Amino acid sequence: MKKGEEYEQAMDIVETLELSEQTFIEVVSLRNFRKYLSEIVAKRKLHNQYTTRNEGEKLKVVRIR
């Protein structure tokens, strides 16, 4: 997976995930994905909050606010 793909995944999460909705994705660098997700939310001045948790080989992402 290319570095840009993690950014694209984070962007997709912000644009499509509704409140209390969850999704499972594969990421190479959890640290980078979380960084990108935080940066996108901050730049857009959104009040969205997300939680992430490893579930096997996938990452569970839930929008909590």
PDB file of N, H, CA, C and O in Angstrom:
ATOM      1  N   MET A   1       0.852  -1.177   0.000  1.00  0.00           N
ATOM      2  CA  MET A   1       0.000   0.000   0.000  1.00  0.00           C
ATOM      3  C   MET A   1       0.893   1.235   0.000  1.00  0.00           C
ATOM      4  O   MET A   1       1.837   1.320   0.786  1.00  0.00           O
ATOM      5  N   LYS A   2       0.607   2.167  -0.856  1.00  0.00           N
ATOM      6  H   LYS A   2      -0.160   2.098  -1.494  1.00  0.00           H
ATOM      7  CA  LYS A   2       1.379   3.402  -0.935  1.00  0.00           C
ATOM      8  C   LYS A   2       0.987   4.355   0.189  1.00  0.00           C
ATOM      9  O   LYS A   2      -0.109   4.276   0.745  1.00  0.00           O
ATOM     10  N   LYS A   3       1.905   5.247   0.502  1.00  0.00           N
ATOM     11  H   LYS A   3       2.795   5.311   0.050  1.00  0.00           H
ATOM     12  CA  LYS A   3       1.673   6.218   1.565  1.00  0.00           C
ATOM     13  C   LYS A   3       0.424   7.053   1.297  1.00  0.00           C
ATOM     14  O   LYS A   3      -0.334   7.338   2.224  1.00  0.00           O
ATOM     15  N   GLY A   4       0.202   7.444   0.060  1.00  0.00           N
ATOM     16  H   GLY A   4       0.818   7.212  -0.693  1.00  0.00           H
ATOM     17  CA  GLY A   4      -0.950   8.253  -0.300  1.00  0.00           C
ATOM     18  C   GLY A   4      -2.272   7.544  -0.095  1.00  0.00           C
ATOM     19  O   GLY A   4      -3.303   8.192   0.084  1.00  0.00           O
ATOM     20  N   GLU A   5      -2.255   6.240  -0.120  1.00  0.00           N
ATOM     21  H   GLU A   5      -1.418   5.713  -0.266  1.00  0.00           H
ATOM     22  CA  GLU A   5      -3.490   5.483   0.059  1.00  0.00           C
ATOM     23  C   GLU A   5      -4.041   5.643   1.468  1.00  0.00           C
ATOM     24  O   GLU A   5      -5.259   5.665   1.647  1.00  0.00           O
ATOM     25  N   GLU A   6      -3.178   5.755   2.468  1.00  0.00           N
ATOM     26  H   GLU A   6      -2.189   5.737   2.322  1.00  0.00           H
ATOM     27  CA  GLU A   6      -3.643   5.963   3.836  1.00  0.00           C
ATOM     28  C   GLU A   6      -4.339   7.312   3.958  1.00  0.00           C
ATOM     29  O   GLU A   6      -5.352   7.434   4.646  1.00  0.00           O
ATOM     30  N   TYR A   7      -3.795   8.324   3.289  1.00  0.00           N
ATOM     31  H   TYR A   7      -2.971   8.225   2.730  1.00  0.00           H
ATOM     32  CA  TYR A   7      -4.433   9.645   3.285  1.00  0.00           C
ATOM     33  C   TYR A   7      -5.792   9.558   2.603  1.00  0.00           C
ATOM     34  O   TYR A   7      -6.770  10.123   3.093  1.00  0.00           O
ATOM     35  N   GLU A   8      -5.858   8.860   1.485  1.00  0.00           N
ATOM     36  H   GLU A   8      -5.063   8.402   1.087  1.00  0.00           H
ATOM     37  CA  GLU A   8      -7.124   8.708   0.760  1.00  0.00           C
ATOM     38  C   GLU A   8      -8.152   7.949   1.604  1.00  0.00           C
ATOM     39  O   GLU A   8      -9.336   8.285   1.582  1.00  0.00           O
ATOM     40  N   GLN A   9      -7.714   6.936   2.340  1.00  0.00           N
ATOM     41  H   GLN A   9      -6.752   6.663   2.358  1.00  0.00           H
ATOM     42  CA  GLN A   9      -8.624   6.204   3.218  1.00  0.00           C
ATOM     43  C   GLN A   9      -9.178   7.130   4.296  1.00  0.00           C
ATOM     44  O   GLN A   9     -10.376   7.106   4.580  1.00  0.00           O
ATOM     45  N   ALA A  10      -8.314   7.944   4.893  1.00  0.00           N
ATOM     46  H   ALA A  10      -7.342   7.964   4.662  1.00  0.00           H
ATOM     47  CA  ALA A  10      -8.756   8.877   5.926  1.00  0.00           C
ATOM     48  C   ALA A  10      -9.751   9.882   5.345  1.00  0.00           C
ATOM     49  O   ALA A  10     -10.765  10.190   5.971  1.00  0.00           O
ATOM     50  N   MET A  11      -9.463  10.383   4.166  1.00  0.00           N
ATOM     51  H   MET A  11      -8.639  10.133   3.657  1.00  0.00           H
ATOM     52  CA  MET A  11     -10.361  11.333   3.501  1.00  0.00           C
ATOM     53  C   MET A  11     -11.719  10.681   3.237  1.00  0.00           C
ATOM     54  O   MET A  11     -12.759  11.304   3.450  1.00  0.00           O
ATOM     55  N   ASP A  12     -11.713   9.450   2.782  1.00  0.00           N
ATOM     56  H   ASP A  12     -10.868   8.943   2.609  1.00  0.00           H
ATOM     57  CA  ASP A  12     -12.950   8.720   2.506  1.00  0.00           C
ATOM     58  C   ASP A  12     -13.761   8.516   3.785  1.00  0.00           C
ATOM     59  O   ASP A  12     -14.986   8.641   3.771  1.00  0.00           O
ATOM     60  N   ILE A  13     -13.089   8.205   4.877  1.00  0.00           N
ATOM     61  H   ILE A  13     -12.094   8.103   4.889  1.00  0.00           H
ATOM     62  CA  ILE A  13     -13.763   8.015   6.167  1.00  0.00           C
ATOM     63  C   ILE A  13     -14.468   9.306   6.572  1.00  0.00           C
ATOM     64  O   ILE A  13     -15.637   9.278   6.957  1.00  0.00           O
ATOM     65  N   VAL A  14     -13.775  10.427   6.489  1.00  0.00           N
ATOM     66  H   VAL A  14     -12.826  10.450   6.177  1.00  0.00           H
ATOM     67  CA  VAL A  14     -14.342  11.721   6.890  1.00  0.00           C
ATOM     68  C   VAL A  14     -15.536  12.082   6.013  1.00  0.00           C
ATOM     69  O   VAL A  14     -16.534  12.603   6.509  1.00  0.00           O
ATOM     70  N   GLU A  15     -15.442  11.813   4.732  1.00  0.00           N
ATOM     71  H   GLU A  15     -14.631  11.390   4.328  1.00  0.00           H
ATOM     72  CA  GLU A  15     -16.497  12.211   3.803  1.00  0.00           C
ATOM     73  C   GLU A  15     -17.717  11.297   3.824  1.00  0.00           C
ATOM     74  O   GLU A  15     -18.815  11.749   3.500  1.00  0.00           O
ATOM     75  N   THR A  16     -17.564  10.044   4.189  1.00  0.00           N
ATOM     76  H   THR A  16     -16.672   9.676   4.452  1.00  0.00           H
ATOM     77  CA  THR A  16     -18.680   9.107   4.030  1.00  0.00           C
ATOM     78  C   THR A  16     -19.233   8.495   5.309  1.00  0.00           C
ATOM     79  O   THR A  16     -20.396   8.094   5.331  1.00  0.00           O
ATOM     80  N   LEU A  17     -18.447   8.410   6.368  1.00  0.00           N
ATOM     81  H   LEU A  17     -17.502   8.736   6.350  1.00  0.00           H
ATOM     82  CA  LEU A  17     -18.905   7.708   7.571  1.00  0.00           C
ATOM     83  C   LEU A  17     -19.886   8.573   8.352  1.00  0.00           C
ATOM     84  O   LEU A  17     -19.566   9.698   8.736  1.00  0.00           O
ATOM     85  N   GLU A  18     -21.074   8.045   8.583  1.00  0.00           N
ATOM     86  H   GLU A  18     -21.334   7.131   8.271  1.00  0.00           H
ATOM     87  CA  GLU A  18     -22.112   8.740   9.336  1.00  0.00           C
ATOM     88  C   GLU A  18     -21.969   8.435  10.824  1.00  0.00           C
ATOM     89  O   GLU A  18     -21.249   7.512  11.206  1.00  0.00           O
ATOM     90  N   LEU A  19     -22.648   9.205  11.653  1.00  0.00           N
ATOM     91  H   LEU A  19     -23.232   9.955  11.342  1.00  0.00           H
ATOM     92  CA  LEU A  19     -22.611   9.032  13.095  1.00  0.00           C
ATOM     93  C   LEU A  19     -23.000   7.610  13.495  1.00  0.00           C
ATOM     94  O   LEU A  19     -24.007   7.086  13.018  1.00  0.00           O
ATOM     95  N   SER A  20     -22.220   6.991  14.355  1.00  0.00           N
ATOM     96  H   SER A  20     -21.402   7.417  14.743  1.00  0.00           H
ATOM     97  CA  SER A  20     -22.404   5.622  14.866  1.00  0.00           C
ATOM     98  C   SER A  20     -22.186   4.544  13.809  1.00  0.00           C
ATOM     99  O   SER A  20     -22.401   3.364  14.087  1.00  0.00           O
ATOM    100  N   GLU A  21     -21.775   4.911  12.636  1.00  0.00           N
ATOM    101  H   GLU A  21     -21.600   5.870  12.410  1.00  0.00           H
ATOM    102  CA  GLU A  21     -21.475   3.939  11.588  1.00  0.00           C
ATOM    103  C   GLU A  21     -20.045   3.454  11.773  1.00  0.00           C
ATOM    104  O   GLU A  21     -19.191   4.190  12.268  1.00  0.00           O
ATOM    105  N   GLN A  22     -19.792   2.222  11.376  1.00  0.00           N
ATOM    106  H   GLN A  22     -20.486   1.625  10.974  1.00  0.00           H
ATOM    107  CA  GLN A  22     -18.451   1.659  11.491  1.00  0.00           C
ATOM    108  C   GLN A  22     -18.027   1.037  10.180  1.00  0.00           C
ATOM    109  O   GLN A  22     -18.853   0.663   9.348  1.00  0.00           O
ATOM    110  N   THR A  23     -16.715   0.936  10.015  1.00  0.00           N
ATOM    111  H   THR A  23     -16.044   1.240  10.691  1.00  0.00           H
ATOM    112  CA  THR A  23     -16.161   0.313   8.831  1.00  0.00           C
ATOM    113  C   THR A  23     -14.868  -0.398   9.217  1.00  0.00           C
ATOM    114  O   THR A  23     -14.252  -0.074  10.232  1.00  0.00           O
ATOM    115  N   PHE A  24     -14.470  -1.348   8.418  1.00  0.00           N
ATOM    116  H   PHE A  24     -14.971  -1.611   7.593  1.00  0.00           H
ATOM    117  CA  PHE A  24     -13.223  -2.075   8.634  1.00  0.00           C
ATOM    118  C   PHE A  24     -12.319  -1.835   7.437  1.00  0.00           C
ATOM    119  O   PHE A  24     -12.742  -1.988   6.291  1.00  0.00           O
ATOM    120  N   ILE A  25     -11.068  -1.457   7.705  1.00  0.00           N
ATOM    121  H   ILE A  25     -10.725  -1.332   8.635  1.00  0.00           H
ATOM    122  CA  ILE A  25     -10.112  -1.188   6.637  1.00  0.00           C
ATOM    123  C   ILE A  25      -8.780  -1.834   6.969  1.00  0.00           C
ATOM    124  O   ILE A  25      -8.530  -2.220   8.111  1.00  0.00           O
ATOM    125  N   GLU A  26      -7.928  -1.946   5.961  1.00  0.00           N
ATOM    126  H   GLU A  26      -8.131  -1.633   5.034  1.00  0.00           H
ATOM    127  CA  GLU A  26      -6.563  -2.423   6.139  1.00  0.00           C
ATOM    128  C   GLU A  26      -5.629  -1.231   5.998  1.00  0.00           C
ATOM    129  O   GLU A  26      -5.742  -0.462   5.044  1.00  0.00           O
ATOM    130  N   VAL A  27      -4.708  -1.075   6.943  1.00  0.00           N
ATOM    131  H   VAL A  27      -4.616  -1.700   7.718  1.00  0.00           H
ATOM    132  CA  VAL A  27      -3.718  -0.004   6.876  1.00  0.00           C
ATOM    133  C   VAL A  27      -2.339  -0.580   7.137  1.00  0.00           C
ATOM    134  O   VAL A  27      -2.183  -1.545   7.884  1.00  0.00           O
ATOM    135  N   VAL A  28      -1.344   0.025   6.512  1.00  0.00           N
ATOM    136  H   VAL A  28      -1.470   0.810   5.905  1.00  0.00           H
ATOM    137  CA  VAL A  28       0.040  -0.389   6.732  1.00  0.00           C
ATOM    138  C   VAL A  28       0.577   0.275   7.992  1.00  0.00           C
ATOM    139  O   VAL A  28       1.192  -0.380   8.834  1.00  0.00           O
ATOM    140  N   SER A  29       0.344   1.575   8.117  1.00  0.00           N
ATOM    141  H   SER A  29      -0.155   2.107   7.433  1.00  0.00           H
ATOM    142  CA  SER A  29       0.845   2.332   9.259  1.00  0.00           C
ATOM    143  C   SER A  29      -0.330   2.948  10.012  1.00  0.00           C
ATOM    144  O   SER A  29      -0.927   3.926   9.563  1.00  0.00           O
ATOM    145  N   LEU A  30      -0.645   2.374  11.140  1.00  0.00           N
ATOM    146  H   LEU A  30      -0.160   1.579  11.505  1.00  0.00           H
ATOM    147  CA  LEU A  30      -1.736   2.885  11.962  1.00  0.00           C
ATOM    148  C   LEU A  30      -1.443   4.318  12.409  1.00  0.00           C
ATOM    149  O   LEU A  30      -2.339   5.161  12.447  1.00  0.00           O
ATOM    150  N   ARG A  31      -0.209   4.578  12.738  1.00  0.00           N
ATOM    151  H   ARG A  31       0.519   3.893  12.707  1.00  0.00           H
ATOM    152  CA  ARG A  31       0.203   5.904  13.180  1.00  0.00           C
ATOM    153  C   ARG A  31      -0.083   6.963  12.102  1.00  0.00           C
ATOM    154  O   ARG A  31      -0.648   8.017  12.395  1.00  0.00           O
ATOM    155  N   ASN A  32       0.309   6.674  10.867  1.00  0.00           N
ATOM    156  H   ASN A  32       0.768   5.818  10.630  1.00  0.00           H
ATOM    157  CA  ASN A  32       0.076   7.614   9.770  1.00  0.00           C
ATOM    158  C   ASN A  32      -1.410   7.796   9.497  1.00  0.00           C
ATOM    159  O   ASN A  32      -1.860   8.921   9.277  1.00  0.00           O
ATOM    160  N   PHE A  33      -2.178   6.715   9.508  1.00  0.00           N
ATOM    161  H   PHE A  33      -1.812   5.802   9.687  1.00  0.00           H
ATOM    162  CA  PHE A  33      -3.614   6.814   9.253  1.00  0.00           C
ATOM    163  C   PHE A  33      -4.273   7.709  10.289  1.00  0.00           C
ATOM    164  O   PHE A  33      -5.059   8.588   9.937  1.00  0.00           O
ATOM    165  N   ARG A  34      -3.963   7.496  11.566  1.00  0.00           N
ATOM    166  H   ARG A  34      -3.325   6.782  11.853  1.00  0.00           H
ATOM    167  CA  ARG A  34      -4.549   8.316  12.626  1.00  0.00           C
ATOM    168  C   ARG A  34      -4.130   9.778  12.488  1.00  0.00           C
ATOM    169  O   ARG A  34      -4.934  10.681  12.721  1.00  0.00           O
ATOM    170  N   LYS A  35      -2.881  10.009  12.111  1.00  0.00           N
ATOM    171  H   LYS A  35      -2.228   9.275  11.921  1.00  0.00           H
ATOM    172  CA  LYS A  35      -2.390  11.372  11.908  1.00  0.00           C
ATOM    173  C   LYS A  35      -3.179  12.054  10.797  1.00  0.00           C
ATOM    174  O   LYS A  35      -3.641  13.183  10.963  1.00  0.00           O
ATOM    175  N   TYR A  36      -3.334  11.373   9.668  1.00  0.00           N
ATOM    176  H   TYR A  36      -2.959  10.456   9.533  1.00  0.00           H
ATOM    177  CA  TYR A  36      -4.073  11.939   8.543  1.00  0.00           C
ATOM    178  C   TYR A  36      -5.530  12.207   8.919  1.00  0.00           C
ATOM    179  O   TYR A  36      -6.085  13.245   8.559  1.00  0.00           O
ATOM    180  N   LEU A  37      -6.139  11.286   9.629  1.00  0.00           N
ATOM    181  H   LEU A  37      -5.689  10.443   9.921  1.00  0.00           H
ATOM    182  CA  LEU A  37      -7.535  11.452  10.035  1.00  0.00           C
ATOM    183  C   LEU A  37      -7.687  12.689  10.916  1.00  0.00           C
ATOM    184  O   LEU A  37      -8.611  13.477  10.720  1.00  0.00           O
ATOM    185  N   SER A  38      -6.802  12.862  11.867  1.00  0.00           N
ATOM    186  H   SER A  38      -6.051  12.221  12.026  1.00  0.00           H
ATOM    187  CA  SER A  38      -6.840  14.038  12.751  1.00  0.00           C
ATOM    188  C   SER A  38      -6.606  15.328  11.982  1.00  0.00           C
ATOM    189  O   SER A  38      -7.285  16.327  12.217  1.00  0.00           O
ATOM    190  N   GLU A  39      -5.651  15.310  11.067  1.00  0.00           N
ATOM    191  H   GLU A  39      -5.099  14.498  10.875  1.00  0.00           H
ATOM    192  CA  GLU A  39      -5.341  16.505  10.282  1.00  0.00           C
ATOM    193  C   GLU A  39      -6.511  16.940   9.414  1.00  0.00           C
ATOM    194  O   GLU A  39      -6.817  18.130   9.329  1.00  0.00           O
ATOM    195  N   ILE A  40      -7.159  15.993   8.779  1.00  0.00           N
ATOM    196  H   ILE A  40      -6.911  15.027   8.848  1.00  0.00           H
ATOM    197  CA  ILE A  40      -8.293  16.309   7.904  1.00  0.00           C
ATOM    198  C   ILE A  40      -9.430  16.919   8.705  1.00  0.00           C
ATOM    199  O   ILE A  40     -10.019  17.915   8.285  1.00  0.00           O
ATOM    200  N   VAL A  41      -9.746  16.331   9.854  1.00  0.00           N
ATOM    201  H   VAL A  41      -9.268  15.522  10.194  1.00  0.00           H
ATOM    202  CA  VAL A  41     -10.823  16.854  10.700  1.00  0.00           C
ATOM    203  C   VAL A  41     -10.479  18.266  11.172  1.00  0.00           C
ATOM    204  O   VAL A  41     -11.342  19.143  11.170  1.00  0.00           O
ATOM    205  N   ALA A  42      -9.239  18.491  11.573  1.00  0.00           N
ATOM    206  H   ALA A  42      -8.538  17.778  11.575  1.00  0.00           H
ATOM    207  CA  ALA A  42      -8.823  19.817  12.063  1.00  0.00           C
ATOM    208  C   ALA A  42      -8.843  20.857  10.945  1.00  0.00           C
ATOM    209  O   ALA A  42      -9.315  21.975  11.154  1.00  0.00           O
ATOM    210  N   LYS A  43      -8.338  20.507   9.763  1.00  0.00           N
ATOM    211  H   LYS A  43      -7.955  19.599   9.593  1.00  0.00           H
ATOM    212  CA  LYS A  43      -8.300  21.462   8.651  1.00  0.00           C
ATOM    213  C   LYS A  43      -9.694  21.878   8.207  1.00  0.00           C
ATOM    214  O   LYS A  43      -9.917  23.027   7.825  1.00  0.00           O
ATOM    215  N   ARG A  44     -10.625  20.944   8.259  1.00  0.00           N
ATOM    216  H   ARG A  44     -10.445  20.011   8.569  1.00  0.00           H
ATOM    217  CA  ARG A  44     -12.003  21.248   7.844  1.00  0.00           C
ATOM    218  C   ARG A  44     -12.835  21.846   8.975  1.00  0.00           C
ATOM    219  O   ARG A  44     -13.999  22.197   8.782  1.00  0.00           O
ATOM    220  N   LYS A  45     -12.231  21.959  10.149  1.00  0.00           N
ATOM    221  H   LYS A  45     -11.285  21.674  10.306  1.00  0.00           H
ATOM    222  CA  LYS A  45     -12.898  22.507  11.332  1.00  0.00           C
ATOM    223  C   LYS A  45     -14.202  21.775  11.630  1.00  0.00           C
ATOM    224  O   LYS A  45     -15.231  22.394  11.899  1.00  0.00           O
ATOM    225  N   LEU A  46     -14.140  20.449  11.577  1.00  0.00           N
ATOM    226  H   LEU A  46     -13.304  19.946  11.358  1.00  0.00           H
ATOM    227  CA  LEU A  46     -15.289  19.600  11.864  1.00  0.00           C
ATOM    228  C   LEU A  46     -15.300  19.237  13.348  1.00  0.00           C
ATOM    229  O   LEU A  46     -14.275  19.325  14.024  1.00  0.00           O
ATOM    230  N   HIS A  47     -16.441  18.838  13.833  1.00  0.00           N
ATOM    231  H   HIS A  47     -17.273  18.766  13.284  1.00  0.00           H
ATOM    232  CA  HIS A  47     -16.559  18.384  15.223  1.00  0.00           C
ATOM    233  C   HIS A  47     -16.645  16.860  15.285  1.00  0.00           C
ATOM    234  O   HIS A  47     -16.995  16.294  16.320  1.00  0.00           O
ATOM    235  N   ASN A  48     -16.329  16.209  14.185  1.00  0.00           N
ATOM    236  H   ASN A  48     -16.045  16.669  13.344  1.00  0.00           H
ATOM    237  CA  ASN A  48     -16.375  14.750  14.137  1.00  0.00           C
ATOM    238  C   ASN A  48     -15.282  14.166  15.028  1.00  0.00           C
ATOM    239  O   ASN A  48     -14.187  14.718  15.132  1.00  0.00           O
ATOM    240  N   GLN A  49     -15.596  13.041  15.668  1.00  0.00           N
ATOM    241  H   GLN A  49     -16.486  12.592  15.583  1.00  0.00           H
ATOM    242  CA  GLN A  49     -14.608  12.284  16.414  1.00  0.00           C
ATOM    243  C   GLN A  49     -14.719  10.829  15.987  1.00  0.00           C
ATOM    244  O   GLN A  49     -15.805  10.323  15.705  1.00  0.00           O
ATOM    245  N   TYR A  50     -13.573  10.176  15.947  1.00  0.00           N
ATOM    246  H   TYR A  50     -12.691  10.587  16.176  1.00  0.00           H
ATOM    247  CA  TYR A  50     -13.518   8.785  15.507  1.00  0.00           C
ATOM    248  C   TYR A  50     -12.737   7.974  16.525  1.00  0.00           C
ATOM    249  O   TYR A  50     -11.854   8.490  17.211  1.00  0.00           O
ATOM    250  N   THR A  51     -13.074   6.715  16.610  1.00  0.00           N
ATOM    251  H   THR A  51     -13.791   6.296  16.053  1.00  0.00           H
ATOM    252  CA  THR A  51     -12.306   5.789  17.420  1.00  0.00           C
ATOM    253  C   THR A  51     -11.822   4.670  16.510  1.00  0.00           C
ATOM    254  O   THR A  51     -12.517   4.277  15.574  1.00  0.00           O
ATOM    255  N   THR A  52     -10.631   4.161  16.787  1.00  0.00           N
ATOM    256  H   THR A  52     -10.066   4.481  17.547  1.00  0.00           H
ATOM    257  CA  THR A  52     -10.074   3.075  15.989  1.00  0.00           C
ATOM    258  C   THR A  52      -9.650   1.945  16.912  1.00  0.00           C
ATOM    259  O   THR A  52      -9.236   2.166  18.050  1.00  0.00           O
ATOM    260  N   ARG A  53      -9.764   0.723  16.392  1.00  0.00           N
ATOM    261  H   ARG A  53     -10.100   0.543  15.468  1.00  0.00           H
ATOM    262  CA  ARG A  53      -9.369  -0.446  17.185  1.00  0.00           C
ATOM    263  C   ARG A  53      -8.969  -1.568  16.239  1.00  0.00           C
ATOM    264  O   ARG A  53      -9.652  -1.833  15.249  1.00  0.00           O
ATOM    265  N   ASN A  54      -7.860  -2.223  16.552  1.00  0.00           N
ATOM    266  H   ASN A  54      -7.305  -2.008  17.356  1.00  0.00           H
ATOM    267  CA  ASN A  54      -7.438  -3.375  15.759  1.00  0.00           C
ATOM    268  C   ASN A  54      -8.356  -4.547  16.043  1.00  0.00           C
ATOM    269  O   ASN A  54      -8.608  -4.887  17.198  1.00  0.00           O
ATOM    270  N   GLU A  55      -8.848  -5.155  14.990  1.00  0.00           N
ATOM    271  H   GLU A  55      -8.643  -4.878  14.051  1.00  0.00           H
ATOM    272  CA  GLU A  55      -9.683  -6.353  15.099  1.00  0.00           C
ATOM    273  C   GLU A  55      -9.119  -7.370  14.121  1.00  0.00           C
ATOM    274  O   GLU A  55      -9.489  -7.383  12.947  1.00  0.00           O
ATOM    275  N   GLY A  56      -8.235  -8.211  14.602  1.00  0.00           N
ATOM    276  H   GLY A  56      -7.935  -8.200  15.556  1.00  0.00           H
ATOM    277  CA  GLY A  56      -7.570  -9.165  13.727  1.00  0.00           C
ATOM    278  C   GLY A  56      -6.602  -8.427  12.826  1.00  0.00           C
ATOM    279  O   GLY A  56      -5.755  -7.674  13.307  1.00  0.00           O
ATOM    280  N   GLU A  57      -6.718  -8.634  11.530  1.00  0.00           N
ATOM    281  H   GLU A  57      -7.406  -9.245  11.139  1.00  0.00           H
ATOM    282  CA  GLU A  57      -5.833  -7.970  10.570  1.00  0.00           C
ATOM    283  C   GLU A  57      -6.429  -6.678  10.032  1.00  0.00           C
ATOM    284  O   GLU A  57      -5.810  -6.014   9.200  1.00  0.00           O
ATOM    285  N   LYS A  58      -7.604  -6.315  10.485  1.00  0.00           N
ATOM    286  H   LYS A  58      -8.107  -6.854  11.161  1.00  0.00           H
ATOM    287  CA  LYS A  58      -8.279  -5.102  10.003  1.00  0.00           C
ATOM    288  C   LYS A  58      -8.371  -4.073  11.125  1.00  0.00           C
ATOM    289  O   LYS A  58      -8.241  -4.400  12.305  1.00  0.00           O
ATOM    290  N   LEU A  59      -8.594  -2.845  10.736  1.00  0.00           N
ATOM    291  H   LEU A  59      -8.700  -2.580   9.778  1.00  0.00           H
ATOM    292  CA  LEU A  59      -8.774  -1.747  11.664  1.00  0.00           C
ATOM    293  C   LEU A  59     -10.242  -1.345  11.643  1.00  0.00           C
ATOM    294  O   LEU A  59     -10.799  -1.059  10.584  1.00  0.00           O
ATOM    295  N   LYS A  60     -10.857  -1.326  12.803  1.00  0.00           N
ATOM    296  H   LYS A  60     -10.404  -1.559  13.664  1.00  0.00           H
ATOM    297  CA  LYS A  60     -12.251  -0.915  12.933  1.00  0.00           C
ATOM    298  C   LYS A  60     -12.275   0.578  13.205  1.00  0.00           C
ATOM    299  O   LYS A  60     -11.627   1.049  14.140  1.00  0.00           O
ATOM    300  N   VAL A  61     -13.016   1.330  12.396  1.00  0.00           N
ATOM    301  H   VAL A  61     -13.542   0.948  11.637  1.00  0.00           H
ATOM    302  CA  VAL A  61     -13.141   2.777  12.556  1.00  0.00           C
ATOM    303  C   VAL A  61     -14.616   3.088  12.794  1.00  0.00           C
ATOM    304  O   VAL A  61     -15.478   2.676  12.017  1.00  0.00           O
ATOM    305  N   VAL A  62     -14.902   3.821  13.877  1.00  0.00           N
ATOM    306  H   VAL A  62     -14.203   4.156  14.508  1.00  0.00           H
ATOM    307  CA  VAL A  62     -16.275   4.179  14.217  1.00  0.00           C
ATOM    308  C   VAL A  62     -16.340   5.684  14.429  1.00  0.00           C
ATOM    309  O   VAL A  62     -15.500   6.254  15.126  1.00  0.00           O
ATOM    310  N   ARG A  63     -17.335   6.327  13.830  1.00  0.00           N
ATOM    311  H   ARG A  63     -18.018   5.865  13.264  1.00  0.00           H
ATOM    312  CA  ARG A  63     -17.558   7.749  14.086  1.00  0.00           C
ATOM    313  C   ARG A  63     -18.404   7.851  15.340  1.00  0.00           C
ATOM    314  O   ARG A  63     -19.521   7.334  15.375  1.00  0.00           O
ATOM    315  N   ILE A  64     -17.888   8.513  16.374  1.00  0.00           N
ATOM    316  H   ILE A  64     -16.980   8.933  16.345  1.00  0.00           H
ATOM    317  CA  ILE A  64     -18.580   8.578  17.648  1.00  0.00           C
ATOM    318  C   ILE A  64     -19.200   9.948  17.932  1.00  0.00           C
ATOM    319  O   ILE A  64     -19.966  10.110  18.882  1.00  0.00           O
ATOM    320  N   ARG A  65     -18.857  10.928  17.095  1.00  0.00           N
ATOM    321  H   ARG A  65     -18.234  10.796  16.323  1.00  0.00           H
ATOM    322  CA  ARG A  65     -19.462  12.250  17.278  1.00  0.00           C
ATOM    323  C   ARG A  65     -19.411  13.016  15.992  1.00  0.00           C
ATOM    324  O   ARG A  65     -19.871  14.156  15.934  1.00  0.00           O
TER     325      ARG A  65
END
